[in-house]
Structure formats: structure tokens, C-alpha cells
């Protein structure tokens, strides 16, 4: 009988320019605490979402445990608005947020102590931001796969109501 060969886990190597940006991002974020990259994107499948209250509580939980949260604003007007509402809810609980300009500019990040930093940029920057984190948190979506390929510890949120086919797969 032939031995079973288990393929190695794939590694993702970022292009040099993206890796350098990720390093610059991490350096600017560094306040001596761990960084959690968070994405609440669901790839257009709203059934994957646990709800606004859950997301707001999760952000607060991360901050209260000492993480500096790098919150992806997402793609599209709905996701950007959701991140705005989440940071407004955090502000009501005394948690400040810094909103970086769209793109890869890190304006004001090094000078800010805000525990939540929101940003939006291209897909390669998303990969680099995940690589700069100590933890990735998000729904069952592309982000968890990217984090795994980059070797970043991951907390993936799976919601049962995504359907029986989804539940059977996992």
C-alpha cells in the first residue's frame, strides 16, 4: 500500500512593494500592543453576518483586551457605511477611531493613539495589512484564507444561518 502524502500548506509571498508597505503599516501602528486585522466583509452573502451588535461587541472585546484594531472599511458603499456606524458605536463606549484616507497613505497614524484604525485600499494592500497583524478576525470569506496562507493566527466567524449546505461542508 502506498503511503498517504499530505500536501504542504500553501504559503503566500507578497511582492516586495506590498511587503514593505505592510512593514511600514505595522511600524506606524506599533504602540507596544498586538494588532488585530478585522474584516467584516461577507462577499455579498449577508447570511454569513452575525449582526451589527455582535460586530460592535467584538471590536470592543479586542480593544479591551489590548489589541490595536485595523478595521477594513470594505468594498462598496454599504460596507464603508457599516464600518462608520461601528466606529460611531465604539465612540459612544469611549473608544476612539482614526480613519485613514483611501489608498495606502498612513497620514496621522504614527501620531495617533486611537485603538481602532479604519482603512480601505486595493486587494494587495489588504493582503499586506493582514500580514502586518498578530491576529486576523473575520467572517468565513477570503480573508481567513489569506491569513492562513500568510501564517497569521485567525479567528473565523461562522454563522449557522448561512444554510444547511454551508453547515454540512464545515
N, C-alpha and C positions, 0 to 999 in steps of 0.2 A: 504494500500500500504506500502510495506517495505521501510525503509529509505535506501538511497544510501550510501554505505560505500566506502570511498575513502581510498585506502591503503596508508600507510605512505611511504614517500620517503626512499629508502634504504640507509643505512649508510655503509660505508666501514671502517673497523677497520684493521689497519696494524699490522702485527706481531711485537712484541716488538723490535726485532733487526732492522727491517726496519724503524720503527718509530724513534728509536734512531739515525739511520743514517740520516734520514730526518732532525732531530733536529740539528745534527752536521753540515749538509749541510747548513741549514738556518743560523746557528751561524757563519759559515765561510763566507757566502755570505753577512752578515749584514754590511751595510755601512750607516745605518740610512735611507734607502730608501726602497720603496716597491720592491718586487721581482715578476717578471713575468716568469712563466714556459712556454716555447714555444715549440711546436712540429709541424713541417710541414710535418709529415708523412701522407700518404693518403691510407695506407693499400693496396698498389699496384694499386689503381684506379686513374690514372693520370688525369682523367676528373674532379676530385674533386679539382685540384690545380688551384689557381688563377694566377699563373705565378711568375717567378723569380723577376721581378720588384716590384710586389705587396709585396712579402715576404721581400725584401730588404727594401722597404719603411716602412713596418710595424715594422720591427726591429728598424729602425732609429726613428720612431714615438715613440715607447715605451721608448727608451733611452732618447730622447729629453724631454720626459715628466717625467723623473726622475726614471724610473724603472731600476733595475739591471736585465738583461735578462739571464735566464738559458735556453739555446738553446739545445734541444736534438739533437744529431747528427743523430739519427735514426738508422735504421737497414739496412744492405746491403750497398754495395759499392756506389751505386747511391745516396742514401740519405746522406751518410757521405761526399761524394764529393760536394753535393749541399750545405751542411752546411759550408764546407770550402769556397766555392765560395761566399756564403752570408757574411761570416765574412771578406773575402777579399774586397768585395764591401763596407762593413761598414768601413774598414780600410781606404779606399780611401776617405771616408767622415769624417775621423778623429775620428772614434770610434774604440777603441782597443778591442781585444778579448783575453781571456785566454782559452787555450784548455787543459782541464783536461785529464789525461791518461785514457784509457778504464778501466772500473771497478769502484769501489767505493772509490778509493783514492782521497783525497782532496788536493793533493800536490800543494802548492803555492797559494791556493785560499785565505786564510786569508790575505796574504801579498799583493795580487793583488787588484788594484782598477779598473781593466778592467770592463767596463759596460756590456759586453757580455761575458758569460762563456759557453763554449760548453762542452758537456759530452756525454758519452754513457756507459750504463751498462745494467743489467738484467731488466726484467719487474717489479719485486718487487721494484727495485731502482727507476724506472720510477714513480711508484705509490708514493713512498716516496718523490721524488722530487716535484711532483705535490702538495703533502700535505704540503710541505715547502713553497709554493708560496702564494702570495696575490692575484694572478690572473693567470688563465690558458688561453692560446691563442693557437688555432689550428684549423685545418680543421675538418669537420664532420668525426670523427673517434673515436676510443676507448678512446682517451684522454679526450674528453669532458664528457663522461660518468663517467670516473674515477673521474674527478674533481667534477662533480655534487655529486657523492656518498660521496666524501670527504668534501663537503661543501665549495669548493673553487670557488669563482666567475669566470665565464667563458665567453670568447669571442670566439664563434664558427663561423668559416668562411664557408659559404655555397656558392657554385658556381652553377649558374643556368645550366650550360652546363653538369652537371652530368647526365642529362637526364630527360625526362618527368615523368618517374616512380618515380624518386627521388623527383622531384618538387611536384608531387601530394601527396607524403607521408608527406611532410613538409608544 
